[in-house]
Amino acid sequence: MKEPYKDGEDLKKAITKKVKKLGAAMVGFASIDRWEQYQETQPRFYPQYGFPFTRTVIVLGVPVQIPVLDTTPSVVYSELYNTTNRLLDEMAYRLTVFIEKRGHRTVFFPRDAYGDISVLVQKPEAAFSHVLAGKYAGLGTIGSNHTLLTKQYGPRVRLVSVLTDAEIAPDEVQEKDLCTHCGLCQKCCPTSAFTVIKGNPIAYMDKYKCARYHKTLREEFRYPCGVCIKVCPVGKDRKLYGTNTQKYLNEIKVLKENPNAPEYADWNHFRNFGSKNNL
């Protein structure tokens, strides 16, 4: 039975209020015509391809805190990653029920949706992109590292999407590129997976190389990597926690020469416990 909106709120306001109570740090709305408008992926990856009733995609986001991310690869960051995953899927499920009770067909697409990282080694792609959905929902722009960059958290935000047949007014797409194209994601990547191509704002990414490295980290119980999002200077969260640009840039070289380098003792402390590692 369809439940009435309270206090005269329309559905968009009701959803926004609901997800904030559930713990979402950000929410955006995209109409399905934006996938056709931008044509940045094949039609089989459009939201209405798998769920034809879809008219609106609602994207929810939660942040990843820099101090924990700085310790990557570590079980501490792995636990934070897993926590955001659980929160996202639970929020999305609760939102689908909330919208469904108001008379609309609704489903959610899980935040990752792959059985194991070994699957991505063979085929490093998902059935639906939350990054594109986040862009079309006005949450940010796509950076050189292929992630969604947001004003508040840079790329340090995890996403989940809810698809519904409700016709909801979309949010404006952010047209101004948030990426500074500083190249830190490319320079600091432990697998050298990124290659900057002149004239292309988004770097080429060797997804197979990235996935193979993540498979190794999974076996060591310190998955995922996250270096390309930890080093990014974009985001207001940087004002709160600061930026370690030189420390980021020198990390691979210094630790290769001296795994016990004192300037990295803080991060290495967390890497030395709770997981198998190669320190």
C-alpha positions as protocol buffer text, in pm:
chain_id: "A"
residue {
  index: 1
  type: MET
  ca { x: 0 y: 0 z: 0 }
}
residue {
  index: 2
  type: LYS
  ca { x: 133 y: 340 z: -97 }
}
residue {
  index: 3
  type: GLU
  ca { x: 229 y: 552 z: 202 }
}
residue {
  index: 4
  type: PRO
  ca { x: 160 y: 927 z: 186 }
}
residue {
  index: 5
  type: TYR
  ca { x: 442 y: 1177 z: 217 }
}
residue {
  index: 6
  type: LYS
  ca { x: 458 y: 1357 z: 549 }
}
residue {
  index: 7
  type: ASP
  ca { x: 436 y: 1734 z: 593 }
}
residue {
  index: 8
  type: GLY
  ca { x: 378 y: 1789 z: 223 }
}
residue {
  index: 9
  type: GLU
  ca { x: 727 y: 1674 z: 124 }
}
residue {
  index: 10
  type: ASP
  ca { x: 775 y: 1558 z: -233 }
}
residue {
  index: 11
  type: LEU
  ca { x: 953 y: 1228 z: -299 }
}
residue {
  index: 12
  type: LYS
  ca { x: 1295 y: 1383 z: -360 }
}
residue {
  index: 13
  type: LYS
  ca { x: 1290 y: 1569 z: -31 }
}
residue {
  index: 14
  type: ALA
  ca { x: 1163 y: 1259 z: 148 }
}
residue {
  index: 15
  type: ILE
  ca { x: 1443 y: 1045 z: 2 }
}
residue {
  index: 16
  type: THR
  ca { x: 1711 y: 1302 z: 84 }
}
residue {
  index: 17
  type: LYS
  ca { x: 1589 y: 1325 z: 441 }
}
residue {
  index: 18
  type: LYS
  ca { x: 1575 y: 946 z: 471 }
}
residue {
  index: 19
  type: VAL
  ca { x: 1926 y: 875 z: 343 }
}
residue {
  index: 20
  type: LYS
  ca { x: 2080 y: 1139 z: 566 }
}
residue {
  index: 21
  type: LYS
  ca { x: 1919 y: 962 z: 863 }
}
residue {
  index: 22
  type: LEU
  ca { x: 2059 y: 633 z: 735 }
}
residue {
  index: 23
  type: GLY
  ca { x: 2411 y: 778 z: 736 }
}
residue {
  index: 24
  type: ALA
  ca { x: 2479 y: 887 z: 379 }
}
residue {
  index: 25
  type: ALA
  ca { x: 2723 y: 1177 z: 354 }
}
residue {
  index: 26
  type: MET
  ca { x: 2600 y: 1268 z: 7 }
}
residue {
  index: 27
  type: VAL
  ca { x: 2314 y: 1190 z: -229 }
}
residue {
  index: 28
  type: GLY
  ca { x: 2249 y: 1279 z: -592 }
}
residue {
  index: 29
  type: PHE
  ca { x: 1978 y: 1214 z: -851 }
}
residue {
  index: 30
  type: ALA
  ca { x: 2028 y: 1135 z: -1220 }
}
residue {
  index: 31
  type: SER
  ca { x: 1774 y: 1081 z: -1497 }
}
residue {
  index: 32
  type: ILE
  ca { x: 1846 y: 790 z: -1732 }
}
residue {
  index: 33
  type: ASP
  ca { x: 1872 y: 1018 z: -2035 }
}
residue {
  index: 34
  type: ARG
  ca { x: 2214 y: 1131 z: -1915 }
}
residue {
  index: 35
  type: TRP
  ca { x: 2373 y: 798 z: -2012 }
}
residue {
  index: 36
  type: GLU
  ca { x: 2253 y: 859 z: -2368 }
}
residue {
  index: 37
  type: GLN
  ca { x: 2349 y: 1225 z: -2353 }
}
residue {
  index: 38
  type: TYR
  ca { x: 2714 y: 1166 z: -2256 }
}
residue {
  index: 39
  type: GLN
  ca { x: 2761 y: 825 z: -2425 }
}
residue {
  index: 40
  type: GLU
  ca { x: 3063 y: 740 z: -2210 }
}
residue {
  index: 41
  type: THR
  ca { x: 2978 y: 372 z: -2193 }
}
residue {
  index: 42
  type: GLN
  ca { x: 2806 y: 112 z: -2407 }
}
residue {
  index: 43
  type: PRO
  ca { x: 2423 y: 89 z: -2397 }
}
residue {
  index: 44
  type: ARG
  ca { x: 2437 y: -249 z: -2223 }
}
residue {
  index: 45
  type: PHE
  ca { x: 2579 y: -66 z: -1919 }
}
residue {
  index: 46
  type: TYR
  ca { x: 2293 y: 184 z: -1906 }
}
residue {
  index: 47
  type: PRO
  ca { x: 2075 y: 144 z: -1594 }
}
residue {
  index: 48
  type: GLN
  ca { x: 1761 y: 77 z: -1800 }
}
residue {
  index: 49
  type: TYR
  ca { x: 1930 y: -209 z: -1987 }
}
residue {
  index: 50
  type: GLY
  ca { x: 1918 y: -448 z: -1692 }
}
residue {
  index: 51
  type: PHE
  ca { x: 1616 y: -291 z: -1523 }
}
residue {
  index: 52
  type: PRO
  ca { x: 1395 y: -149 z: -1802 }
}
residue {
  index: 53
  type: PHE
  ca { x: 1158 y: 24 z: -1560 }
}
residue {
  index: 54
  type: THR
  ca { x: 1434 y: 260 z: -1441 }
}
residue {
  index: 55
  type: ARG
  ca { x: 1374 y: 633 z: -1483 }
}
residue {
  index: 56
  type: THR
  ca { x: 1591 y: 773 z: -1204 }
}
residue {
  index: 57
  type: VAL
  ca { x: 1919 y: 664 z: -1045 }
}
residue {
  index: 58
  type: ILE
  ca { x: 1988 y: 775 z: -688 }
}
residue {
  index: 59
  type: VAL
  ca { x: 2352 y: 764 z: -582 }
}
residue {
  index: 60
  type: LEU
  ca { x: 2458 y: 751 z: -216 }
}
residue {
  index: 61
  type: GLY
  ca { x: 2810 y: 812 z: -86 }
}
residue {
  index: 62
  type: VAL
  ca { x: 3007 y: 769 z: 236 }
}
residue {
  index: 63
  type: PRO
  ca { x: 3362 y: 895 z: 300 }
}
residue {
  index: 64
  type: VAL
  ca { x: 3688 y: 713 z: 361 }
}
residue {
  index: 65
  type: GLN
  ca { x: 3904 y: 886 z: 621 }
}
residue {
  index: 66
  type: ILE
  ca { x: 4255 y: 989 z: 513 }
}
residue {
  index: 67
  type: PRO
  ca { x: 4454 y: 878 z: 824 }
}
residue {
  index: 68
  type: VAL
  ca { x: 4338 y: 517 z: 784 }
}
residue {
  index: 69
  type: LEU
  ca { x: 4375 y: 526 z: 406 }
}
residue {
  index: 70
  type: ASP
  ca { x: 4734 y: 646 z: 451 }
}
residue {
  index: 71
  type: THR
  ca { x: 4824 y: 310 z: 607 }
}
residue {
  index: 72
  type: THR
  ca { x: 4732 y: 112 z: 295 }
}
residue {
  index: 73
  type: PRO
  ca { x: 4796 y: -169 z: 227 }
}
residue {
  index: 74
  type: SER
  ca { x: 4692 y: -273 z: 577 }
}
residue {
  index: 75
  type: VAL
  ca { x: 4419 y: -470 z: 748 }
}
residue {
  index: 76
  type: VAL
  ca { x: 4315 y: -144 z: 918 }
}
residue {
  index: 77
  type: TYR
  ca { x: 4223 y: 10 z: 584 }
}
residue {
  index: 78
  type: SER
  ca { x: 4075 y: -321 z: 470 }
}
residue {
  index: 79
  type: GLU
  ca { x: 3836 y: -317 z: 766 }
}
residue {
  index: 80
  type: LEU
  ca { x: 3736 y: 42 z: 692 }
}
residue {
  index: 81
  type: TYR
  ca { x: 3668 y: -53 z: 329 }
}
residue {
  index: 82
  type: ASN
  ca { x: 3454 y: -347 z: 439 }
}
residue {
  index: 83
  type: THR
  ca { x: 3264 y: -127 z: 683 }
}
residue {
  index: 84
  type: THR
  ca { x: 3174 y: 125 z: 412 }
}
residue {
  index: 85
  type: ASN
  ca { x: 3060 y: -161 z: 189 }
}
residue {
  index: 86
  type: ARG
  ca { x: 2825 y: -294 z: 455 }
}
residue {
  index: 87
  type: LEU
  ca { x: 2687 y: 51 z: 528 }
}
residue {
  index: 88
  type: LEU
  ca { x: 2627 y: 128 z: 162 }
}
residue {
  index: 89
  type: ASP
  ca { x: 2444 y: -193 z: 84 }
}
residue {
  index: 90
  type: GLU
  ca { x: 2231 y: -164 z: 397 }
}
residue {
  index: 91
  type: MET
  ca { x: 2143 y: 200 z: 327 }
}
residue {
  index: 92
  type: ALA
  ca { x: 2057 y: 119 z: -33 }
}
residue {
  index: 93
  type: TYR
  ca { x: 1839 y: -174 z: 67 }
}
residue {
  index: 94
  type: ARG
  ca { x: 1653 y: 30 z: 326 }
}
residue {
  index: 95
  type: LEU
  ca { x: 1600 y: 305 z: 70 }
}
residue {
  index: 96
  type: THR
  ca { x: 1454 y: 61 z: -184 }
}
residue {
  index: 97
  type: VAL
  ca { x: 1200 y: -51 z: 75 }
}
residue {
  index: 98
  type: PHE
  ca { x: 1124 y: 312 z: 163 }
}
residue {
  index: 99
  type: ILE
  ca { x: 1056 y: 403 z: -202 }
}
residue {
  index: 100
  type: GLU
  ca { x: 873 y: 79 z: -279 }
}
residue {
  index: 101
  type: LYS
  ca { x: 627 y: 148 z: 2 }
}
residue {
  index: 102
  type: ARG
  ca { x: 542 y: 469 z: -179 }
}
residue {
  index: 103
  type: GLY
  ca { x: 433 y: 279 z: -486 }
}
residue {
  index: 104
  type: HIS
  ca { x: 745 y: 273 z: -704 }
}
residue {
  index: 105
  type: ARG
  ca { x: 944 y: -16 z: -849 }
}
residue {
  index: 106
  type: THR
  ca { x: 1293 y: 5 z: -700 }
}
residue {
  index: 107
  type: VAL
  ca { x: 1613 y: -200 z: -678 }
}
residue {
  index: 108
  type: PHE
  ca { x: 1970 y: -126 z: -576 }
}
residue {
  index: 109
  type: PHE
  ca { x: 2295 y: -220 z: -746 }
}
residue {
  index: 110
  type: PRO
  ca { x: 2554 y: -332 z: -485 }
}
residue {
  index: 111
  type: ARG
  ca { x: 2863 y: -115 z: -430 }
}
residue {
  index: 112
  type: ASP
  ca { x: 3102 y: -369 z: -596 }
}
residue {
  index: 113
  type: ALA
  ca { x: 2909 y: -668 z: -734 }
}
residue {
  index: 114
  type: TYR
  ca { x: 3184 y: -920 z: -809 }
}
residue {
  index: 115
  type: GLY
  ca { x: 3234 y: -1252 z: -637 }
}
residue {
  index: 116
  type: ASP
  ca { x: 3607 y: -1226 z: -577 }
}
residue {
  index: 117
  type: ILE
  ca { x: 3898 y: -1015 z: -698 }
}
residue {
  index: 118
  type: SER
  ca { x: 4022 y: -1314 z: -899 }
}
residue {
  index: 119
  type: VAL
  ca { x: 3719 y: -1263 z: -1124 }
}
residue {
  index: 120
  type: LEU
  ca { x: 3841 y: -913 z: -1211 }
}
residue {
  index: 121
  type: VAL
  ca { x: 4179 y: -1051 z: -1312 }
}
residue {
  index: 122
  type: GLN
  ca { x: 3995 y: -1220 z: -1601 }
}
residue {
  index: 123
  type: LYS
  ca { x: 3738 y: -947 z: -1668 }
}
residue {
  index: 124
  type: PRO
  ca { x: 3805 y: -615 z: -1487 }
}
residue {
  index: 125
  type: GLU
  ca { x: 3463 y: -455 z: -1529 }
}
residue {
  index: 126
  type: ALA
  ca { x: 3124 y: -447 z: -1358 }
}
residue {
  index: 127
  type: ALA
  ca { x: 2769 y: -462 z: -1491 }
}
residue {
  index: 128
  type: PHE
  ca { x: 2708 y: -102 z: -1380 }
}
residue {
  index: 129
  type: SER
  ca { x: 2933 y: 196 z: -1304 }
}
residue {
  index: 130
  type: HIS
  ca { x: 2869 y: 390 z: -983 }
}
residue {
  index: 131
  type: VAL
  ca { x: 3136 y: 637 z: -1093 }
}
residue {
  index: 132
  type: LEU
  ca { x: 2941 y: 738 z: -1402 }
}
residue {
  index: 133
  type: ALA
  ca { x: 2617 y: 737 z: -1203 }
}
residue {
  index: 134
  type: GLY
  ca { x: 2777 y: 967 z: -947 }
}
residue {
  index: 135
  type: LYS
  ca { x: 2889 y: 1205 z: -1220 }
}
residue {
  index: 136
  type: TYR
  ca { x: 2545 y: 1212 z: -1382 }
}
residue {
  index: 137
  type: ALA
  ca { x: 2387 y: 1264 z: -1037 }
}
residue {
  index: 138
  type: GLY
  ca { x: 2591 y: 1580 z: -986 }
}
residue {
  index: 139
  type: LEU
  ca { x: 2819 y: 1448 z: -712 }
}
residue {
  index: 140
  type: GLY
  ca { x: 3146 y: 1523 z: -889 }
}
residue {
  index: 141
  type: THR
  ca { x: 3364 y: 1474 z: -1195 }
}
residue {
  index: 142
  type: ILE
  ca { x: 3582 y: 1186 z: -1310 }
}
residue {
  index: 143
  type: GLY
  ca { x: 3952 y: 1225 z: -1234 }
}
residue {
  index: 144
  type: SER
  ca { x: 4263 y: 1109 z: -1413 }
}
residue {
  index: 145
  type: ASN
  ca { x: 4262 y: 803 z: -1184 }
}
residue {
  index: 146
  type: HIS
  ca { x: 3916 y: 693 z: -1312 }
}
residue {
  index: 147
  type: THR
  ca { x: 3744 y: 766 z: -979 }
}
residue {
  index: 148
  type: LEU
  ca { x: 3469 y: 1011 z: -894 }
}
residue {
  index: 149
  type: LEU
  ca { x: 3618 y: 1330 z: -749 }
}
residue {
  index: 150
  type: THR
  ca { x: 3395 y: 1522 z: -508 }
}
residue {
  index: 151
  type: LYS
  ca { x: 3440 y: 1870 z: -363 }
}
residue {
  index: 152
  type: GLN
  ca { x: 3417 y: 1748 z: -5 }
}
residue {
  index: 153
  type: TYR
  ca { x: 3615 y: 1423 z: -10 }
}
residue {
  index: 154
  type: GLY
  ca { x: 3801 y: 1418 z: -340 }
}
residue {
  index: 155
  type: PRO
  ca { x: 3801 y: 1053 z: -457 }
}
residue {
  index: 156
  type: ARG
  ca { x: 3781 y: 925 z: -99 }
}
residue {
  index: 157
  type: VAL
  ca { x: 3414 y: 834 z: -118 }
}
residue {
  index: 158
  type: ARG
  ca { x: 3244 y: 498 z: -167 }
}
residue {
  index: 159
  type: LEU
  ca { x: 2925 y: 475 z: -372 }
}
residue {
  index: 160
  type: VAL
  ca { x: 2609 y: 270 z: -421 }
}
residue {
  index: 161
  type: SER
  ca { x: 2315 y: 325 z: -659 }
}
residue {
  index: 162
  type: VAL
  ca { x: 1939 y: 284 z: -628 }
}
residue {
  index: 163
  type: LEU
  ca { x: 1732 y: 250 z: -948 }
}
residue {
  index: 164
  type: THR
  ca { x: 1364 y: 338 z: -954 }
}
residue {
  index: 165
  type: ASP
  ca { x: 1076 y: 405 z: -1191 }
}
residue {
  index: 166
  type: ALA
  ca { x: 993 y: 725 z: -1000 }
}
residue {
  index: 167
  type: GLU
  ca { x: 1032 y: 1039 z: -1210 }
}
residue {
  index: 168
  type: ILE
  ca { x: 1249 y: 1257 z: -986 }
}
residue {
  index: 169
  type: ALA
  ca { x: 1404 y: 1590 z: -1082 }
}
residue {
  index: 170
  type: PRO
  ca { x: 1776 y: 1530 z: -1154 }
}
residue {
  index: 171
  type: ASP
  ca { x: 2054 y: 1731 z: -995 }
}
residue {
  index: 172
  type: GLU
  ca { x: 2278 y: 1948 z: -1211 }
}
residue {
  index: 173
  type: VAL
  ca { x: 2591 y: 1781 z: -1348 }
}
residue {
  index: 174
  type: GLN
  ca { x: 2913 y: 1946 z: -1236 }
}
residue {
  index: 175
  type: GLU
  ca { x: 3076 y: 2069 z: -1553 }
}
residue {
  index: 176
  type: LYS
  ca { x: 3394 y: 2218 z: -1400 }
}
residue {
  index: 177
  type: ASP
  ca { x: 3669 y: 1956 z: -1385 }
}
residue {
  index: 178
  type: LEU
  ca { x: 3777 y: 1896 z: -1025 }
}
residue {
  index: 179
  type: CYS
  ca { x: 4092 y: 1706 z: -1122 }
}
residue {
  index: 180
  type: THR
  ca { x: 4411 y: 1916 z: -1097 }
}
residue {
  index: 181
  type: HIS
  ca { x: 4597 y: 1674 z: -1329 }
}
residue {
  index: 182
  type: CYS
  ca { x: 4892 y: 1681 z: -1090 }
}
residue {
  index: 183
  type: GLY
  ca { x: 4992 y: 1328 z: -1186 }
}
residue {
  index: 184
  type: LEU
  ca { x: 5028 y: 1203 z: -828 }
}
residue {
  index: 185
  type: CYS
  ca { x: 4803 y: 903 z: -892 }
}
residue {
  index: 186
  type: GLN
  ca { x: 5025 y: 802 z: -1182 }
}
residue {
  index: 187
  type: LYS
  ca { x: 5356 y: 865 z: -1003 }
}
residue {
  index: 188
  type: CYS
  ca { x: 5259 y: 688 z: -680 }
}
residue {
  index: 189
  type: CYS
  ca { x: 5077 y: 385 z: -821 }
}
residue {
  index: 190
  type: PRO
  ca { x: 5264 y: 75 z: -695 }
}
residue {
  index: 191
  type: THR
  ca { x: 5194 y: -108 z: -1021 }
}
residue {
  index: 192
  type: SER
  ca { x: 5248 y: 183 z: -1265 }
}
residue {
  index: 193
  type: ALA
  ca { x: 4901 y: 110 z: -1401 }
}
residue {
  index: 194
  type: PHE
  ca { x: 4836 y: 466 z: -1525 }
}
residue {
  index: 195
  type: THR
  ca { x: 4968 y: 624 z: -1843 }
}
residue {
  index: 196
  type: VAL
  ca { x: 4894 y: 989 z: -1914 }
}
residue {
  index: 197
  type: ILE
  ca { x: 4787 y: 1046 z: -2273 }
}
residue {
  index: 198
  type: LYS
  ca { x: 4831 y: 1397 z: -2410 }
}
residue {
  index: 199
  type: GLY
  ca { x: 4498 y: 1566 z: -2475 }
}
residue {
  index: 200
  type: ASN
  ca { x: 4304 y: 1312 z: -2268 }
}
residue {
  index: 201
  type: PRO
  ca { x: 4203 y: 1431 z: -1918 }
}
residue {
  index: 202
  type: ILE
  ca { x: 4165 y: 1073 z: -1796 }
}
residue {
  index: 203
  type: ALA
  ca { x: 4479 y: 858 z: -1792 }
}
residue {
  index: 204
  type: TYR
  ca { x: 4490 y: 519 z: -1958 }
}
residue {
  index: 205
  type: MET
  ca { x: 4458 y: 252 z: -1689 }
}
residue {
  index: 206
  type: ASP
  ca { x: 4585 y: -103 z: -1717 }
}
residue {
  index: 207
  type: LYS
  ca { x: 4296 y: -262 z: -1526 }
}
residue {
  index: 208
  type: TYR
  ca { x: 4441 y: -611 z: -1555 }
}
residue {
  index: 209
  type: LYS
  ca { x: 4765 y: -504 z: -1386 }
}
residue {
  index: 210
  type: CYS
  ca { x: 4567 y: -330 z: -1112 }
}
residue {
  index: 211
  type: ALA
  ca { x: 4346 y: -636 z: -1057 }
}
residue {
  index: 212
  type: ARG
  ca { x: 4643 y: -873 z: -1034 }
}
residue {
  index: 213
  type: TYR
  ca { x: 4799 y: -656 z: -763 }
}
residue {
  index: 214
  type: HIS
  ca { x: 4471 y: -651 z: -573 }
}
residue {
  index: 215
  type: LYS
  ca { x: 4457 y: -1030 z: -592 }
}
residue {
  index: 216
  type: THR
  ca { x: 4795 y: -1041 z: -419 }
}
residue {
  index: 217
  type: LEU
  ca { x: 4676 y: -803 z: -150 }
}
residue {
  index: 218
  type: ARG
  ca { x: 4363 y: -1013 z: -99 }
}
residue {
  index: 219
  type: GLU
  ca { x: 4578 y: -1320 z: -37 }
}
residue {
  index: 220
  type: GLU
  ca { x: 4775 y: -1117 z: 219 }
}
residue {
  index: 221
  type: PHE
  ca { x: 4452 y: -1001 z: 391 }
}
residue {
  index: 222
  type: ARG
  ca { x: 4525 y: -634 z: 327 }
}
residue {
  index: 223
  type: TYR
  ca { x: 4302 y: -559 z: 31 }
}
residue {
  index: 224
  type: PRO
  ca { x: 4237 y: -314 z: -139 }
}
residue {
  index: 225
  type: CYS
  ca { x: 4520 y: -85 z: -253 }
}
residue {
  index: 226
  type: GLY
  ca { x: 4370 y: 266 z: -266 }
}
residue {
  index: 227
  type: VAL
  ca { x: 4695 y: 453 z: -328 }
}
residue {
  index: 228
  type: CYS
  ca { x: 4552 y: 650 z: -620 }
}
residue {
  index: 229
  type: ILE
  ca { x: 4280 y: 793 z: -395 }
}
residue {
  index: 230
  type: LYS
  ca { x: 4497 y: 849 z: -87 }
}
residue {
  index: 231
  type: VAL
  ca { x: 4747 y: 1071 z: -271 }
}
residue {
  index: 232
  type: CYS
  ca { x: 4489 y: 1287 z: -452 }
}
residue {
  index: 233
  type: PRO
  ca { x: 4503 y: 1652 z: -334 }
}
residue {
  index: 234
  type: VAL
  ca { x: 4139 y: 1724 z: -425 }
}
residue {
  index: 235
  type: GLY
  ca { x: 3883 y: 1757 z: -146 }
}
residue {
  index: 236
  type: LYS
  ca { x: 3801 y: 1972 z: 155 }
}
residue {
  index: 237
  type: ASP
  ca { x: 3900 y: 1679 z: 377 }
}
residue {
  index: 238
  type: ARG
  ca { x: 4261 y: 1773 z: 297 }
}
residue {
  index: 239
  type: LYS
  ca { x: 4219 y: 2092 z: 501 }
}
residue {
  index: 240
  type: LEU
  ca { x: 4127 y: 1880 z: 801 }
}
residue {
  index: 241
  type: TYR
  ca { x: 4399 y: 1615 z: 770 }
}
residue {
  index: 242
  type: GLY
  ca { x: 4665 y: 1790 z: 561 }
}
residue {
  index: 243
  type: THR
  ca { x: 4859 y: 1671 z: 256 }
}
residue {
  index: 244
  type: ASN
  ca { x: 5169 y: 1450 z: 256 }
}
residue {
  index: 245
  type: THR
  ca { x: 5275 y: 1511 z: -104 }
}
residue {
  index: 246
  type: GLN
  ca { x: 5647 y: 1447 z: -65 }
}
residue {
  index: 247
  type: LYS
  ca { x: 5588 y: 1155 z: 168 }
}
residue {
  index: 248
  type: TYR
  ca { x: 5356 y: 1005 z: -93 }
}
residue {
  index: 249
  type: LEU
  ca { x: 5599 y: 1064 z: -378 }
}
residue {
  index: 250
  type: ASN
  ca { x: 5899 y: 916 z: -194 }
}
residue {
  index: 251
  type: GLU
  ca { x: 5722 y: 619 z: -35 }
}
residue {
  index: 252
  type: ILE
  ca { x: 5801 y: 345 z: -288 }
}
residue {
  index: 253
  type: LYS
  ca { x: 6166 y: 444 z: -333 }
}
residue {
  index: 254
  type: VAL
  ca { x: 6243 y: 501 z: 35 }
}
residue {
  index: 255
  type: LEU
  ca { x: 6078 y: 181 z: 157 }
}
residue {
  index: 256
  type: LYS
  ca { x: 6248 y: -21 z: -116 }
}
residue {
  index: 257
  type: GLU
  ca { x: 6585 y: 100 z: 10 }
}
residue {
  index: 258
  type: ASN
  ca { x: 6493 y: 77 z: 378 }
}
residue {
  index: 259
  type: PRO
  ca { x: 6170 y: -103 z: 478 }
}
residue {
  index: 260
  type: ASN
  ca { x: 6214 y: 37 z: 831 }
}
residue {
  index: 261
  type: ALA
  ca { x: 6262 y: 400 z: 730 }
}
residue {
  index: 262
  type: PRO
  ca { x: 6169 y: 610 z: 1037 }
}
residue {
  index: 263
  type: GLU
  ca { x: 5963 y: 862 z: 838 }
}
residue {
  index: 264
  type: TYR
  ca { x: 5720 y: 582 z: 750 }
}
residue {
  index: 265
  type: ALA
  ca { x: 5716 y: 416 z: 1093 }
}
residue {
  index: 266
  type: ASP
  ca { x: 5360 y: 535 z: 1158 }
}
residue {
  index: 267
  type: TRP
  ca { x: 5212 y: 375 z: 846 }
}
residue {
  index: 268
  type: ASN
  ca { x: 5432 y: 65 z: 870 }
}
residue {
  index: 269
  type: HIS
  ca { x: 5318 y: 5 z: 1228 }
}
residue {
  index: 270
  type: PHE
  ca { x: 4970 y: -78 z: 1102 }
}
residue {
  index: 271
  type: ARG
  ca { x: 5103 y: -276 z: 806 }
}
residue {
  index: 272
  type: ASN
  ca { x: 5301 y: -500 z: 1039 }
}
residue {
  index: 273
  type: PHE
  ca { x: 5000 y: -636 z: 1226 }
}
residue {
  index: 274
  type: GLY
  ca { x: 4690 y: -836 z: 1137 }
}
residue {
  index: 275
  type: SER
  ca { x: 4786 y: -940 z: 785 }
}
residue {
  index: 276
  type: LYS
  ca { x: 5050 y: -1121 z: 584 }
}
residue {
  index: 277
  type: ASN
  ca { x: 5289 y: -870 z: 434 }
}
residue {
  index: 278
  type: ASN
  ca { x: 5619 y: -833 z: 257 }
}
residue {
  index: 279
  type: LEU
  ca { x: 5779 y: -569 z: 478 }
}
